[in-house]
């Protein structure tokens, strides 16, 4: 029996697949599209996502082929009338090793993640769609588009805002679609425009912006439908029209079926939160499904729904206020799980900064003077006891060794 079947091979599904594969979990990842997508689409990778990619082993290529966002240059009547930086330049530190948002076309992010998954022995099954799912107390029977029936312990829906898995699970998707608020997206090649700036034009009819993609000759055009920038577009490589869609699933889980990424929440593009929140969903869910304990798996929904709700509110506010400023609020470094059943002690639920190398891998990490025989826990010197989960958040913080061992026992770890 396949342990986890993942529907959807975007950044969310691929992150979940990598998390499971590097723990030796039997999985399949299917994608209904017949080929991998080519559009730029979501292009901003937030600092917390870069920390996740560090752990997954893809950060070097992400940084080598990406770039920081260029300054924005605004024009009127053919003249530059303003310049602005979306992100203030910051230097890496021990606490925040990746302080700048990295611009990376989504097609390349997905390619890098697919290559990492392939190195772990798994590949995306293209042109394969989930069409039916029936679950019982022992697992889920999934029917694929070609008629194949797959028995799995868990089904994860990372299949986008129009998620088939969400519909099969009977989970509502509440919110609003603003039909009158639309934006055109195109990947284009243009002549006569420098690649050192994000170029923007606007008037009473709307706006148009051309952002250069790193290590390519492509610009991403974002504009009000019908508005074109005053430059010569030589070639259109990809295009789509986006409607402002702000929705969240009423649940992130129904029994053995889980939702993550856009299948669970869809955002406005303001603040670059959608892709990044999906990656965090997968990073939270992966180690829990691999551990396989019901009480731990139960915390996925409890931890991720409040985060998704917060991020939806943030991205909506940035859209409505037309706020171009980006700061710590959008970097996702301060999000945590203080109210989680898995958080114990004063710092329980916080992200642990400055220890990426010690945390890198699939293990729990303990800072403190205790002998733990279970190889799933790596021990480092420290004051008191600080146990860090595999996703980099503090689970236990305290001085009582007996309470620490009781906490570990609750995770199925012999201490």
N, C-alpha and C positions, 0 to 999 in steps of 0.2 A: 504494500500500500504506500503510495506517495504521502509523505508527511504533510507537506504544504504545497498547494497549487496556487500560484499567483496569476491573476488576470491583469494584464497591463504591463508594458515594458517601457514606461517613461522613467524619469529619475526616481519616483517613489517605488515602483515595482522592482527596478534594478537594485536600488539600495537594500530593499528587503531581501532580495535573492542573494546578494553578496553576504549580508549578515548571516543568513542561514547556511550558505555554502561554506563559509569559512569555519563554521561549527560542525560541518559534516552532516547537516540535515538533508535528507532526501527531499528534493523539490523539483517542480516543473514551473516554468514561467511561459505563459502564452500571451500572444498579442494578436488582436483581430485584424490589424492592418496587414496588407500583403507585403509591405516593405517598411523599412525604418524611415521615420519622418526626416525631412530636410530643412525645415524652417528654423529661423533664429528663435522665435517665440520668447520664452522666459530666459533672460540673459544675465540676471544679477545673482551672484552667489554670495550670501551673507557670511560674516565671520564665523558664526556657529556652524554653518554648513561646511565651511572650509575645515573646521576642526574635525567634523565627522569624516570628511574625505581624507584627512590625515590618517585617521584610524583605519579607514578602509584600504589604504595603500594607493590612493590615486592622486594625492595632493601635488606631487611633483609635476605631473603632466598637466594638471589643471592650471597651475601657476605658470608653467612654461608656455602654454598656448593661450592663456588669457591675458587680461590687462586690467588696470584700474580704469574707472570711468573717466573719459576726457572732460575738460571744461565745457560747459554749455555756452554757446554763443547765439544771441538773439539778434535778428535783423529786422529792419524796417526801411522801406524804400531803397533797398540795395545797400544799406549801411549797417554796420554793427552798432547796436544801441545799448546792449548790456552783455555782461558775461557773469557766469555763476558756476560754482562747483557744487555738485550734489552732495559730495562727501569731503569733509575737511581732511587733508593729508595727515596721517598718523604713522608713527614708527612702531614696528613690532616690539612687544615686550614679553616678559615671561608669562604674565597673566593673560595677555591677548596677543598670541603669536601671529595672528592673521587679522590685523585691525581694519583692512580696507576691503570693501566689496569688490569682488572680481567679476569682470564682465566676460562672459563666455556664452557663445550661442548654444542653445539647448541641444541642437543636433550633435555638437561636439561633446558636451557633457555626457550625453547618453552613449555616444560611441566609446568614450573613455571608460564609463561604467560597464558597458558590454564586454570590453576587452578584459577588464578585471574579472568579470564573472566567467569568461571563457578560460582564463588562467586557472580558475578554481574548478573547471570541468563541467560548466553548464552553459547552455546556449538558449536564446530566445526562440520559441516556436512561432514563426510568423504565420499570418493567415489562419489563425486558430482562435476561435471565439467560444466563450462559455455561453451556452444557450439554455441550460437548465441546471438546477441544483436542488437536491433533496438531502436533508440532514436528519440524523438520529443521534442517539447518545454516544455512539462510537465513532462517527465520522460523517463525511459528506460525499454523496455520489453526484458527480458533476458530469453533465453531457456536453461534449464539445461539438462544434459545428459540423464536423464530418461524421458524427454519430458515435464517436468513441466515448465510452463511459469510463470515468476515472474515479477511483475510490481514494479519498484523501482524509487525513485527520482534520485539516483545516483548509478553508478557502479564504484567500485574501483578495479583496477587490481593490485594485489600484488602477481601474480602467476608466478614469476620467469623470468629468462632470455629468455625462450621460450614462453613468455606470449601469451596466447590465446586472452586475452582481448585487448592487444596492437594490435594484428593483426585484430581483429574485429573492432577496432576503426580506422583502416587505418593509423596508426602512424608508420613512418619509424624508423628503428633502425640502426643508422650509426656507423661505426667503423671497427675494424679488429678482425678476429680470426686467431691466429697464430698456424697453424696446427703442425708445427715442435716443438713448445714449449709446452711440456706436463709435467704433474706431476701426480704421482700416490699417492692417499690417501688411507690409510688403518687404521682401528681401530684394534689393536692387543693386545694380551697378550704375554709377553716374559719372559724368565727366565734369572736370573743372571745380572740384570741391576738395579742400584739404581733409586729411584724415586725423587731424590733431584735435578736432572739436566735434561736439555734438551740435549740429546746426538746427536752429529753430526759427520758424516764421509764424506770425499770427495776426489776425485782424478780426473784424466783426463776423466774418464768415466761418471762422474756425482756426485750426492750427495745422502745421506740418513740421515734422522733425526728422532729420537724417542722422543716425548714429553709426559711426564706423565700427565694424566688428573686427576684433583683433586677429592678426595673422591671416588676413583674407583681403579681397578687394570688394567686399560686400558692405553695403550700408543697410541698416534696418530703418525703413520708413514707417513712421506712425503718423496718422493724420485723420482729421475729420473727413468722413466720406465726402468725396467730390472736391476736396481741397488738395492741390498739388504744390510741391515746392517749386520755386522759380529757378530750377536747374534742369539740365537735360538728363532724363533717365534713359540710359542706353539699353538696359535689359531688366526685365522683371523675372526673378528666379522662383518666387513663391509668394502667394498672397492669401489673405484671409480677412474676414470682417468679424470684429469682436463686439459683442453686446455686453454692457455692464451687467454682471450676474453676481449676486451676493446671496449665497445660500449655505446652509449647514445641515447635515444629516441629523435626524432626531436621536439617533444612536450610532455608535461606531462599531457595534457588534450585535449580532443576533446568533446566539449559540456558538457554533463553530465557524461562523462566517464573519469576517472582519472587513472594515473599510479603512482606506488610508488615502491621503492626498486629495486630489480633486473629487474623487468618489465620495469623500466625506465632507469637503468644504471647498467652495469656490469663492474667489476673491476678485476685487478690482485689481488691475495691475499696479496700482499706486503703492510704492514702497517695496516692491519686489518680494512679496511675502509668500505667494502661493507655492511655487516650486520648493522653496526652502522649508516651508511648514510640512509639505509632503515628505521630504527627506527625513525630517525629524520624527514624523509619524512612524516611518519604516524603521528608523534607528531605535525607537522605543519598543516597537512590536517584535522585532527580530529576535533579540536575546530572550524575550519572554516565551515565545513559541518554542525556541530551542530548549529552554529549561524545562518546559512542559508541565509546570505546576499550575493548577487551576487558580489558586489564590494570587499567583503572580500575574497570570494571563488576564485575570479579572481587572487588574489595575490599568490596563491599556486605555480603556475608555475613560476611566476616572481621571487619568493624568492628561490625556491628549484633548479631550473635549473642552476643558476650560482654556487651554492654550489656543485652540482653534477659534474659540469664541472671542478671546482677547485680540488675536491677530486680525480677525474679520473686522472688528471694531476699529482697529488701527488703520488698516488699509482703506476702509470706507471713509474715515475722517480725512486722511490724506487726499483722497479723491475729491471729496466735497470742498475742502478748503484750498484745493489746487496748490498744496504745499510741496515745494521742491526740496526742502531741507530734509536731510537724512542724518540720523544720529543714533545713539545707543538704543533708542526705542525700536528701531527697525533691524538691528543687528542680531537679535534673538539670543544674545549672550546672557541676558538677565532673566530669561524665562526659566522656570523650574517647577518643582513638584512638592512644594512645602506641605500641602494638605493631603498628600498621597498616603495610603495605608502602608507603603513601603518606606516612608520617611520617619526616622526616629531620631530625636535629639535636636539640639539648637540649630544645627546646620543641615539637618536632614532635608533632602530635596533640592539643595543648591547644586549648581554646576561647580565642579572643583577646577579652579584655574591653575595654570602654571605647571601642570604635571602631565602633559600630553604623552611624553615618551614612556613614563611609568604606566600610564593607563592604556597605551596602545595594545590592542589584542582583544581576545574574547573573554578574558578572565575578570573576576572581581579583584579589587586591589585594596589591601588593608595597610594602613599606616598605623603602626603601634607595635608594642612588644608582646606578641602572642604567637604561639605555635599552632599553626593550622595545617593539618595533614592533607586536606583535600587539595589536589592540584589545580582546581578551578579558582583558587584564591592565591594571589601573590602578595607576599608580606614585605613591607619596607619599614625602616625605623620611623618612629613618630611619637609624639606625646599623646597620651590617652589612646583612644581607638577611633579611627575614622575609616569606615568601610565604604568604598566607592563601587557603584554598580558598573556593569560593562559599558553602559552608555555615558559614563563620565559624571553622573550625578551622585551625590552623597546619599547613601542609604541609612547608615548608622553613624551617629556621633555621640560619644559618651566615654565615661571612665570606668564603667562597670563591666568587667570581662565576662561575667556570667550572663549579663544581658546581651552582650555581643554574641556569645555562643548560642543563646536562645534565638536571636535574630537569624543567625546563619542556619540554624536547624530548620527555621521556617522556610528557608530557601532550598531545603533538601541537601544542605552542605554539612558534612560531618566535621564537627569542630572539636 
